[in-house]
């Protein structure tokens, strides 16, 4: 499943719920990411022990806890400015 589709998974769970409880219940579920897959257990396990009050809190934790597999090109940005003293490419006129 995709990360955006996980919101419905946690609706019927009893809250408050701990990370350990959620990993026991849903930890083996795989999430498809742009560059591979991760399990819910992998993602929540990286975040440490926490108590969640509702499904939205779990979804937010998953969104913030995915690894680099969830992004396209790592360390790439076409918006970074050059540091002082560094010159960018020469302007080209078309």
Secondary structure, DSSP 8 states (H G I E B T S, - for coil): -BGGG-GGGGTTS-SSEEHHHHHHHHTT-EEEETTEEEEHHHHHHHH-S-EESSHHHHHHHHHHH--GGGSSSTT--SS----TT---------
